[in-house]
């Protein structure tokens, strides 16, 4: 079975798009002013913050998984060497 990992950038883009969608929903409901600069800032902040947080969490999770796998491999090599 081939294990396909999700890259942190893809995860960030997905959540960034969700952040932009939620920002648009908020603007349609009348929460933000409708000036072009306000709309642009809201979209950049909404999508950018969600992207950054999702990317950071996915990167940390991937790094931990790699560290755990490397540690398990090292431990299993040590057990095999003793036999």
C-alpha positions in Angstrom: 0.0 0.0 0.0 1.4 3.4 -1.0 1.2 6.0 1.7 0.6 9.4 0.2 1.5 12.3 2.4 -0.1 15.7 2.3 2.4 18.5 1.9 2.2 21.3 4.3 1.9 23.9 1.5 -1.2 22.0 0.1 -2.7 22.0 3.6 -2.0 25.7 4.0 -3.6 26.5 0.6 -6.7 24.4 1.4 -7.2 26.2 4.7 -6.3 29.6 3.1 -9.1 29.1 0.6 -11.5 28.2 3.4 -10.4 31.4 5.2 -11.1 33.5 2.0 -14.5 31.8 1.6 -15.5 32.6 5.2 -14.3 36.2 4.7 -16.5 36.5 1.6 -19.4 35.1 3.5 -18.8 37.7 6.3 -18.6 40.5 3.8 -21.9 39.4 2.1 -23.6 39.4 5.5 -22.5 43.0 5.9 -19.8 42.7 8.5 -17.1 44.5 6.6 -17.2 47.8 4.7 -17.5 47.4 0.9 -14.6 49.7 -0.1 -12.1 47.9 -2.4 -9.2 48.4 0.0 -11.2 47.0 2.9 -12.2 44.0 0.8 -8.6 43.3 -0.3 -7.2 43.6 3.2 -10.0 41.4 4.6 -9.3 38.7 2.0 -5.5 38.8 2.5 -5.8 38.7 6.3 -8.5 36.0 6.3 -6.8 33.7 3.8 -3.2 34.5 4.9 -3.7 33.9 8.6 -5.5 30.6 7.9 -2.8 29.6 5.4 0.1 30.4 7.8 -1.4 28.6 10.8 -2.3 25.5 8.8 1.1 25.4 7.1 2.9 25.7 10.5 0.9 22.9 12.1 1.2 20.6 9.1 5.0 21.3 8.9 5.4 20.6 12.7 3.4 17.4 12.4 5.4 16.2 9.4 8.7 16.9 11.2 7.5 15.0 14.3 6.5 12.0 12.1 9.9 12.0 10.5 11.7 12.2 13.8 9.6 9.4 15.3 10.2 7.2 12.3 14.0 7.9 12.4 14.1 7.1 16.1 12.1 3.9 15.6 14.4 2.8 12.8 17.5 3.6 14.9 16.0 1.6 17.9 15.2 -1.4 15.7 18.7 -1.3 14.2 20.2 -1.4 17.7 18.0 -4.4 18.7 19.0 -6.3 15.5 22.7 -5.6 16.1 22.5 -7.1 19.6 21.1 -10.4 18.3 
